[in-house]
Amino acid sequence: MDRQWSLEESVVVDAPPAVVYGLVSDLRNMGRWSPECRSVWVLRPPARTGSRFVGFNRRGPFLWPTVGRVTQARPDSEFVFDISAFGLPIARWGYRFEPEGSGTRVTEFWQDLRTEGVRARAAELLGTVFAGSNPARRVALNRAGMRTTLARIAQTATAGL
């Protein structure tokens, strides 16, 4: 089976793009929504293009920190960040916000940045040791996690209105 390098999931949220973008771009919320992320520390909130942050993650007995950098912060449109661990690129995560009816289609996307060479193999080994998942298993975990995260974002956005 060929390796899958990216994923995308979406949900329609009964809230305007500005509301949903505001929730997602406050990275400190990720610990409430993601099944793996427990908390996020942002050096200088609010997060904007270039902002750095630290994520603290857990899945079962596995614990691991990550470092992130926001690469796109376009209000009401797109919010994207790159994740690394121990200086090795791991993944790009992002959210797109598109008006749909009276709400917003929120699309979460993931791209594996462990693409080639010694650094990619080192990052894959770190993922196995610290997060307990090899690249093939990571795709299934991410898909399930994205669905959970999006459902929780939708619930938060609609509860706040």
C-alpha positions in Angstrom: 0.0 0.0 0.0 1.3 3.5 -0.9 1.9 5.8 2.0 -0.7 8.6 2.4 0.9 12.0 2.9 -2.1 14.1 3.6 -5.7 14.1 4.9 -8.6 16.5 4.9 -11.9 16.4 6.9 -14.6 19.0 7.1 -17.8 19.9 8.9 -20.4 22.6 8.6 -20.6 24.8 11.7 -23.7 26.9 12.5 -21.6 30.0 13.2 -20.1 32.7 10.9 -16.4 32.3 9.7 -15.2 35.1 12.0 -16.4 33.3 15.1 -15.0 29.9 14.1 -11.7 31.5 13.0 -11.4 33.3 16.3 -11.9 30.0 18.2 -9.4 28.0 16.1 -6.7 30.7 16.0 -6.6 30.8 19.8 -4.3 27.8 19.9 -4.9 27.4 23.7 -8.3 25.9 22.8 -6.7 22.9 21.1 -6.3 21.0 24.3 -10.1 21.1 24.7 -10.8 19.7 21.3 -8.0 17.4 20.1 -7.9 13.8 21.5 -4.1 14.0 21.5 -3.2 17.6 22.4 -3.5 18.2 26.1 -2.4 21.9 26.1 -0.7 24.6 24.0 1.5 27.4 25.3 1.8 30.4 23.0 4.7 32.7 23.7 2.8 35.9 22.8 -0.9 35.4 22.2 -2.8 36.0 20.1 -1.2 33.7 17.5 -0.4 35.3 14.2 1.8 34.5 11.2 5.3 33.8 12.7 4.1 33.0 16.2 5.7 30.1 17.9 4.1 27.7 20.4 4.7 24.5 22.3 2.2 21.7 22.3 2.0 19.0 25.0 0.5 15.7 23.7 -0.6 12.4 25.1 -2.1 9.2 23.7 -2.4 6.4 26.2 1.0 6.0 27.9 2.8 8.0 25.3 3.7 11.7 26.0 5.5 14.0 23.7 6.1 17.8 23.2 6.1 19.6 19.9 7.1 23.0 18.7 4.9 24.9 16.3 5.1 28.0 14.1 2.1 29.7 12.5 2.7 30.0 8.8 -0.7 31.5 7.7 -3.1 33.5 9.7 -5.7 35.0 7.4 -8.7 36.0 9.5 -12.0 34.3 8.5 -10.2 32.4 5.7 -7.2 30.2 6.7 -5.0 29.3 9.8 -2.0 27.0 9.2 0.9 25.9 11.4 3.9 23.6 11.0 4.9 21.2 13.8 8.4 19.9 14.6 9.9 17.8 17.3 13.6 18.0 18.4 14.2 20.2 15.4 12.8 17.8 12.9 9.8 18.7 10.6 6.8 16.5 11.4 3.6 17.9 9.9 1.6 20.9 8.6 -1.8 21.4 10.1 -4.4 23.9 9.0 -7.9 25.0 8.9 -9.9 26.7 6.1 -13.1 28.6 6.7 -15.6 29.0 3.9 -19.1 30.5 4.2 -21.8 27.9 3.6 -25.4 28.9 3.9 -25.8 30.7 7.3 -22.8 28.9 8.7 -19.2 28.0 7.9 -17.6 24.9 6.3 -14.5 24.3 8.4 -11.9 22.0 6.7 -9.0 20.7 8.8 -6.0 19.4 6.8 -2.8 17.6 7.6 0.3 17.1 5.5 3.1 14.8 6.6 6.4 16.7 6.3 8.6 13.6 7.0 9.3 13.2 3.3 12.8 12.0 2.6 16.3 11.4 3.8 17.9 10.8 7.2 16.0 13.5 8.9 12.6 12.0 7.8 13.6 8.6 9.0 14.7 10.1 12.3 11.4 11.9 12.7 9.5 8.7 11.9 11.5 6.8 14.6 10.7 9.6 17.1 7.1 9.3 16.2 7.2 5.6 16.9 9.1 5.9 20.2 7.3 9.0 21.6 3.8 8.9 20.1 3.6 5.1 19.6 2.6 5.3 15.9 4.4 4.6 12.7 3.5 6.6 9.5 0.9 4.1 8.4 -0.9 4.1 11.7 -0.5 7.9 12.1 -2.9 8.4 9.1 -5.7 6.5 10.8 -5.1 8.2 14.1 -5.1 11.6 12.5 -8.4 10.9 10.6 -10.2 9.9 13.8 -8.7 12.8 15.7 -9.6 15.3 13.0 -13.3 14.1 13.1 -13.3 14.4 16.9 -11.6 17.8 16.9 -14.0 19.2 14.2 -17.1 18.0 16.1 -15.8 19.6 19.3 -15.1 22.9 17.5 -18.6 22.9 16.0 -20.1 22.2 19.5 -18.1 25.1 21.0 -18.9 27.5 18.2 -22.7 26.8 18.4 -22.8 26.9 22.2 -21.2 30.3 22.2 -23.9 31.9 20.0 
